[in-house]
Amino acid sequence: MIRLLHVIAGLELGGVQIVLYRLLSRIDRAVFQNQVISLTDIGVVGRRIRALGVPVEALGMRPGVPDPRGLLRLARWFRRWRPDVIQTWMYHSDLMGGLAAWMTGSAKPVWGVHYGRLDPQENPLHTRATARVCAWLSGWLPARIVCCAEFTRQTHRQLGYPDDKMLTIPNGVDLETFHPDPSAPASVRRELGLPEDALLVGLMARWDPQKDHRNFVRAAARLHARLPDAHFLLCGIGITWENAALAAWIEAERLRHRFHLLGERDDIARLMAALDVATLASSSEAYGNVVSEAMACGVPCVVTDTGDLPQVVGDTGRVVPIKDPEALAQALHQVLILPPEDRQGLGRRARRRVEEHYDLDAAVARYQQLYLEVAGAARSRANGPMAQ
């Protein structure tokens, strides 16, 4: 049995947290004994992980605040549990987990990198500083470095991360959860009080500068001028009418009657399967889980040209420049005016593309193979002096 310890900054709902949850839901429990440590709190995803039967502990650190006591507590966990493999997720966990492993003589960790660009306008100083410290330590502190996208690998190579330690494992999609649902279009439109033939554009993304909701609202106004009957469904953490900035942007375009802000939902697959087209208007993105999820639901996507989004979509959707609302509106219009059978054909191709390239089981298999290799290498080094 391989003792596998995951270290993550926090377990509130987010893309990386969902990746960890999905990995733990499919990993081979006969081979790997898992445990999770959150540097901050348990969060909603931590409770879901516990429901899988995986122990989760929280160190109670304040987000973004360096705390040597947290590092010492983490080191004590390493000494107590003696993991064979350590997987850290994102910069702060990479740094803390790497230092704790070095302090305790534990196995070198596998780092997880899930960022695209580190734009000063969209990423806090402490995140950018931590990334640069990690770059400086990356030559010797981790055993391997997993990137969620080729774009991530390229940008971090430029930061100074060693290319020979990096590999790319795209985030996998649970094809059993995300699938075409013939009942979803009618049921979601009933919930929203819309006619069954209403055109529905969806953006599933938390409130974050990198998701660029301002760009989407501007594009929606332009699309509304072309297709006055189109509606816009948005959901995610912070996506409610209580969000003053978002509400003001929508009100300024006089589109309140066309926008449906649903906040955080637990039926994302159903909402996605109801869409005519899904979009991600981000100014910076590495992979974008929601794009491949919508594709798995048989929905064509229009995305911005950032990270690996163009490669994920391929020829099943449209790609437009970042921060260009006119181009985004035009691409959405092109998809929406297609005959329904042609738009559905794009959706079927999107589903096949995800099945071929982004299946969760394939991603889990690659993580498992990596962990077996790292555990084997660590044991070989440990047994080396004894064999001489």
Secondary structure, 3 states (H helix, E strand, C coil): CEEEEEEECCCCCCHHHHHHHHHHHHCCCCCEEEEEEECCCCHHHHHHHHHCCCCEEECCCCCCCCCHHHHHHHHHHHHHHCCCEEEEECHHHHHHHHHHHHHHCCCCCEEEECCCCCCCCCCCHHHHHHHHHHHHHCCCCCCEEEECCHHHHHHHHHHCCCHHHEEECCCCECCCCCCCCCCHHHHHHHHHCCCCCCCEEEEECCCCHHHCHHHHHHHHHHHHHHCCCCEEEEECCCCCCCCHHHHHHHHHCCCHHHEEECCCCCCHHHHHHCCCEEEECCCCCCCCHHHHHHHHCCCCEEEECCCCHHHHHHHHCEEECCCCHHHHHHHHHHHHCCCHHHHHHHHHHHHHHHHHHCEHHHHHHHHHHHHHHHHHHHHHHHHHHHHC
